Amino acid sequence: MGKLKRNRKNNKSRQNPLGSNPKSAKENGDGKKDESTRQSKILPLLNKLQSSIPNDRSMALAAITVLCEDSRMRKMLLKEKLVSIIMEQCLNDSNDEIVVESFGLLRNIGIEEGYDVLKHYWRSGIWTSIEGALGKIEKSFQYLIENHTNKNDKSKVQLLYDFTENILSLIVTLSEGSTDLFESVFDKIDPVLTLVIKLLNQREFKFSNAMFNSLLEFIYELSTESIDFIQKINAIPEFNIDATAQYVESKDSFNRLTKIYLIGIKFNNLEIEQTQRVINKSLVSEEILLTIFNLIIEIDLDELKETLQSINQPDNSQQPIQKGEGSSTVMETELTKDQDVKKQLKVDLSSLEISLDLITSIIEYLSINEENIEEPITLSNGLLEILLNKIYPSLVELINFELDNEFILSLIEKLLVSLINLSWLMLSNENLPIEWFEKSLQLWDLTVKISSKTEDKNLQKNCLNMFWSLTKALGPQVQPKIQDGMIEELLNKCNSIVKNQQEKEQQSNADDDWEFLLSSVGFLGNLAPIIGNTEKTFKISEFLLATIEILTSGTIKKDNEGLSIEIVNESINLIFDIFGDKDFEYDNEIFVQQNYLQRLTSIERKFKEFTKKIDKNKYPSSKAKGTETLMNLGRFIQYKASEY
């Protein structure tokens, strides 16, 4: 439990590295201010976007693109039917630049707004526009390749590159919106794949590095999403990732991001290869991790920080939208300056982001014992050396950099997830490495720092998952690390979540709350038997029993069924661990004197009904685990009855 996947179905994982810092977004403007902004900026821009004068449309689109980096301004624009205007008019504009930028804007909005907006795109027929764009792209490349015109009109060639990149990344963004959107895209993916592979295999015509990377990004992202996609692309004779890798290695012009995408595509193939031939997981993982490490340590973090600070725009929502004395707006000038610097920055940030995803994936890959899932894994000495002395210090260095610079890289969550899974991997090893003890103490202090610097519920949840794994690694040595009031404060938050979920019909943040509750249960339940304080052990055990009783009572809404099943299963199994032996110093005072045996007997009846109602088709693993937990609960009650 507690191990985290990358959750690539969450569209927020596809960040715009050059976008505004979320902390700067003005979410809570008052009504008068919003109406003033609407009248003075929003409506004039949307009117210009529909102007008969191409330059006005282009100027408005550039300004809107920048405004959409700000959450408040983006929502105001969406409220005024921005998406409909773009799809109905801008995508069919006679000006090619407007068409290209419009697809890019749709992609950016989709990344920020997620499922609801992406579903609206699909229902509004975005794929028809994408198919039309793909046809134009294919014809344009065919003409360029046949006539070797890449040096004759660089602006048109660059526009074609931008067009291709925007279309491919929009397709990826759509596919990552949800499972149903992925399936819809996958059903229509064949012509896109044909074009991507054709361009990828084009050796005579030299593409820009960014263009080549967009082709690899498309394959990497979709192969990360789906084994079916990997099988489909591997079945195409023209696709040969090894040949592409050899081509890249033979040239000096490709950057580190190109190589990282290639590593990612090869890694995503391992799951299929594992079923076809015996693979030495340790050797393969060592090679990949070492390659990633050698690529990312070349990135100068201080230089990255300076570059970010030098190009950070002020609050775009406060910029005047008006023409200066020149031919472009203030915002347009800001948008186009230092493009080379921005491109390199994006390469470095994307390299770090994809590398972290790959490190997390490799750790997940190593944590599974295919031969016997019940048996611990055995990590080789070579792997332990790389994980503990190269990967771990790199992740810690990046986290400290983020902490010292107000999360400037927006990578803190990915870093935390990688370290959480690394911690669980160490616990899954046949023997917990001695070196991990000191690192666990260091990680605890680092996690406390992260928790103190953010109110973000998702980050707080991940901090709890880290505490959960570290508690299991450190055992009683964790006692001095528990801050005064930490347990009580967490218990109050959890009780509030359960109470709110009982009282309200529906909450938009229900899943976030339940995930936070599950992480809290895992951490507190593992802390209870080792905290060395009977009063605190009692408070935690009372919380676990009360949570079980409430969640099995049938008062929780169906929306939260999946997570509530996990919470109940985890809580009951933790009760087994806390009261597994009458010789525990707190057992008599809590279990016996508080009559827990009778309480568990009552819980058993409720849990039996609760387990029966679990849909085995919807939650197969939870159903199986619930059945097993129910059987163990009966045995545990008998065992505790025999102790006294």
Salt bridges, closest charged atoms under 4 A:
ASP34 OD1 - ARG72 NE 2.79
GLU35 OE2 - ARG38 NH1 3.28
GLU80 OE2 - ARG38 NE 2.71
ASP93 OD2 - ARG57 NE 2.66
GLU112 OE1 - LYS12 NZ 3.23
GLU113 OE2 - ARG74 NE 2.75
GLU113 OE1 - LYS75 NZ 3.35
ASP153 OD2 - LYS156 NZ 3.97
GLU176 OE2 - ARG8 NH2 3.82
GLU176 OE1 - ARG14 NE 3.61
ASP180 OD2 - LYS119 NZ 2.78
ASP190 OD1 - LYS232 NZ 2.93
GLU217 OE2 - ARG14 NH2 3.64
GLU221 OE1 - ARG8 NH2 2.41
GLU221 OE2 - ARG14 NH1 3.41
GLU225 OE1 - LYS9 NZ 2.60
ASP242 OD1 - LYS266 NZ 3.87
GLU273 OE1 - ARG277 NH2 2.65
GLU298 OE1 - ARG256 NH2 3.50
ASP315 OD2 - LYS26 NZ 3.26
GLU334 OE1 - LYS337 NZ 3.29
ASP348 OD1 - ARG256 NH1 2.74
GLU353 OE2 - LYS414 NZ 3.99
ASP357 OD2 - ARG8 NH1 2.65
ASP357 OD1 - LYS414 NZ 2.92
GLU370 OE2 - LYS281 NZ 3.08
ASP445 OD1 - LYS481 NZ 2.85
GLU488 OE2 - LYS539 NZ 3.53
ASP513 OD1 - LYS457 NZ 2.55
GLU515 OE1 - LYS461 NZ 3.19
GLU535 OE2 - LYS539 NZ 3.68
GLU542 OE2 - ARG599 NH1 2.78
GLU549 OE2 - ARG599 NE 2.92
GLU561 OE2 - LYS558 NZ 3.42
GLU570 OE1 - LYS625 NZ 3.84
ASP587 OD1 - LYS640 NZ 2.98
GLU609 OE2 - LYS612 NZ 3.85
GLU643 OE1 - LYS640 NZ 2.80
